[in-house]
Amino acid sequence: MPGDDGTRDEAWPRLDVGGAAETRRTLLLWAQIVGKTRLALAPMLNHWWQVPLYVSARGLTTSKIPYGDRAFDVELDLLAHKLVLRTSAGRLDSIDLREQLLPDFYRGYLDRLAGLGIAVSIHPFAVEQTDSIRFDRDALSCRYDPDWATRFFRALLQADRLLDEFRGAFIGKASPVHFFWGAFDLAVTRFSGRRAPRHPGGFPHVADRVMQEAYSHEVSSAGFWPGDDRFGEAAFYAYAYPEPEGFAKAAVQPAAARYDPQLGEFILPYAAVRRAADPAADVRAFLATTYAATADLAGWNRAELERDVVYGNDRTIQEAPP
């Protein structure tokens, strides 16, 4: 449904088209292989913040990864449909993103890294998936629809800018807006500053200590993801850990938002967002009201954690006298 300027479909494209499920699964597996490279080489940060990917101007990137006295980065370019590897020594290589067997992609990727002088050993198993998938042995067919991949990227751009904006209204501890390749979601997390009960873990093919580190403190988390086998459509989501009493019945906006008891979180379907008169306003309302439900019900000190003014692109900051 194009807007008055004809750009709605480009900015908020349909995602329920083409090879959505197959390409989503393929990109998840490829992103896990790339992300595990960062996990293997980057220094540890709190809550595993050294491992996610980030939305770039062309797709998803590792950002800079240290390697001895050098550095490199890896980008899934969802416009040119290439995996691009760049080093601080000025070397460059790439792999075409196309249909292929999973072990072929895995070996080709490691071979390209080796050709750039980068040796890395990663645990070759997919995480947070109910199936046991081994990258180097399971001859899964990785199907790839370039059109859907680009659509997904354009949706990520919108989600990323709105989550960045949302993060800017918080002066307490908050995560970057980053893309977790385990669940294949873009997320931002706000913290109350208080310790949380020990997380029970239980995620498939993930050590409990990983989740216990990730959820060591109380959080209100929100994000966007293209869905999975439990929820087969793209959506914005929001949850709290620990979930305060009454959270599931909280009044949130917009009207299309609902609490999903199976997922344990609020859901705002992407399809409803792109049909809205003002998609960005609906996402902003969802982020604000789900956070308020968490903070109010859990008794967060909101006066100490939030700012009244979000400066954004305010030129007066740049022009202020020294």
N, C-alpha and C positions, 0 to 999 in steps of 0.2 A: 504494500500500500504506500505509494510514493507520497511525500509531503508536497507542499505548494512549490517547493523549489526542485522537486523531482529527485531528491537525494535520500529519502527515507529508506528505500530498499538497499542502497549502498551502505548507509550508516548502520541500519538495524536489519540486516538481511534475514530472510527465512533460513532456518536451519533444519527444518523437517523435509528436506529435499535430497535427491541424489543418493549417494552412498554414505549417508550419515552414520549409521551404526558401525559399518565396516571401517570407515575412515577414522572415526573416533577411536576405535579399538587399536587400529594401526598406529595412530599418532601417540596414543598412550604408551604403547610398547617402545616405540622409537624414543619418546621423551624420557622414559625410564632408563634406557641405555645411556643417553646423553647425560641425564641427571646423575646417574651413578658415577660418571666420570668426575663430576664436581664433588660428590660425596667422598670419593677415594682420595682426592688431592687437596681440597680446601681445608683450612684450619677449622676446628670445631667452633661453633657459635651457640649461644643459648637457644633452646627450642629448635635446634637443627636448622637455623636460619642460613647456614652456609650451603644448603643443598638445593633450594628451589631454583626454578627458571624465572625469567622476567619477560614481560611483553616488550618487544622492540618495535621499531618502525616498520618491520617486515615480517615479524613472526614471534618466535620464542627464542631467547638467548640465555646462555649460562652466565653471562657477564664474564669478567676477567677471572681466569683460573690460574693460580700461581703454579709454576713448575720450575723448581730450582731457582736460578737467577733470571729466568724468563717467565713469560706468561702466554696464555692463549685463550681463545674463546670459541664456542661452538654455537651456531644459530640454525634453527629450523626456519628457513625462509619460506613462508607460506604464500608468497607472491610469485617468486621465480621457481618455487617447488624444488629447492635444493637444500641439502645440509651443507653448511659452509663452515670450514675450519680456518681460523686465522691465528698467526703467532706474532709475538712481539719482535721476532726477527724478520718480519715482513713476508713470511711464507704463507701460501694460501692453497687450499684444496677444497674440493666439494664432491658431493654424491647426489645424483638425481633422486628425487623422491618419486617413486613409482612402485607399481605392484611388484612384489618379490617375496621370496621366502624369508622368514624371520632370521634364520641362521646366516643367510647371505648378507642381509643388512648388517648384522652384528659383526661378522668377520670383515666386511668391507669397511666398516667404521673403524675398527681397531687397526686394520691395515693402513688406513689413511693417517691415523694418529701416529703410527710407527714411522710412516714415511716422512712425517714432520719432526721426527726425533722425540716423540712423546710416548713413553712406555707407561701403561696403566693396567692394573688388574682390578676388575670389578666382579662382584658376586653376580653370576649370570642368571639370576632368578627374578621374575617379576614379583612385586610386592603389592599388598592391599587388593589382590585379586583372588577370588574363590578358587579358580583353577591354578594348579601348579604349572607354571610356564617357565621353561628354560630357554634362554635366548640362543644358546649355541647348539641346541639339539632338537628342539621341537619344530618340525617343518610346517609351521603355520603359514598360511598364505596371507601376506599383508596387503590388503586391497587399499587403494588410494584414489580418491576422487578429488582432483585438483580444485574443482569449483567449490566443493563443500569445504575443503581446507581453507580456501581464501575467505569464504563466508564466515567460518568460525573465527578466523583472525580478525575480521572486521567487527564481529560481535565482541571479541576480547578487547579491542581498542576502546569500545564504548564502556565496557565494564571497568576496565583499568582506569580510565580517566575519572569515573564517578567514585570508585573506591579510593583513589588518590585524594580526591576532594573531600570525601568523608573522613579520611584519616587526618586531614589537616585541621579538623575541628576539635581534635583531642590533644591535650598536652601531657597526659599521662603516658605511661609506657605503651607503645603500639608497635606492631610489626611493620615492616615494609609491605607494600602490595606485591605479592609474589605468587608464582605458579607452582603448586606442589604436584610433582609428577606421579606420586603414588596414587592419589585419588583423581588426578587430572583436573584440578580446580584452581581458580584464581581466588586468592583469599587475602583478607586483612583482619588483624586481631587486635582488640583493645584489652587492656589488663586493668583490674581493679587495684593491684598492688598487694593483694593478700594471697597467701598460699592456698592451694586447692587440695581437696582430698586426693589421695593417691589414685591415679587412674588405673582402672582394672585391666587395661590392654584388651587383648582378644581380637585384634585386627589380623586378617589372614596373612600369613607369611611375613609378619612384622614382629620383632621381639618386643615384649611388653615394656622394656626399659625405654624404647623409642617414644612410645606414647606417654610414658610417665615423665620424661623430660619435656615433651611438647606441651603437656598440660599440668605443669608443676604449679601454676598459679591460676587464679580465677580469670576466665576470659569471656568476652563477647566477640564472636567471630562471624564474619559475613563474607560472601563471595559469589562466584559465578562458575557454573560448570555445565558441560554439555549433556549431563545425564549419564546413567549407567544401566545395568541390567535391572536394578531395583526401581529406577525411575527413568523411564525411557525418553525424556525430553529435556532440553536445555532449561535452566532455571537459575535465578538468583536464590540464595539461601542465607539463613541466619540461625545461629544456635548459641547456647551458653553452656559452659562447663565450670562448676557444676550447675545443672539446670535448677533455677530457683522454683520454689513452690508457686504454682499458678501461672507459670510461663506459657504453657501450652494453650491456655485460655485467654491470654492477653489480647487486647484489642490492638491490632496493627493495621497499617495502611500499605497499599491501596486495597480495594475490595477484592481483588483477585488473589491476594496473599492468603495462605492457609497454613495451619500446622499439620505436618505429616508425621503421624505417630510411628510409622515404620522407620523413617529416617531420623526421627527425634529432632526435627528442626522446622523452622518456618520456610516455606517455599513460595516464590513468586515466579510463575512460569514465564519463560522468555517470550513465548508466543503472545501472552497477554500484554507484556511490556511493549512489544513492537506494534500492537494494535492500538495502543493508547494514544490519545491526542498529543500528549507530551511524555514520551517514554522516559526521558531523564528525570522528570519530576516524579514519576511513579517509583523509579528506583531510589531516588533520594528519600521519598517518604517511607519506603520499605526499610532502608538502612537506619533511618532516624528512629522509627517507631519500634523496631525490633531491638535496637540497642537500648532505648529508653525502658522497654519492658524488662530487660535483663538488669540494668543499673538500678531501677527503682525497686524491683522485687527483691534483689539481692542486697540492697542497702549500700550501693557504691557512694563514695563521697564525690558527687558530680561537680560540686562547686570547685573542687581542687583538681579535677581531671579534664574539664572542658574549657574551651575558650569561647568568648562571646563573639569575636571577630575572626573570620578566616581571611587572611590577606590575599591569597591567590596571586593574581597578576597586578596587584595594586602598585602603580608606578611611583607613588609617593615614597615607598620604601627605598627604591633605587635613587630617587632624587633628593632624599633627606640630606641635610648638611652633615658633614663629619662631626 
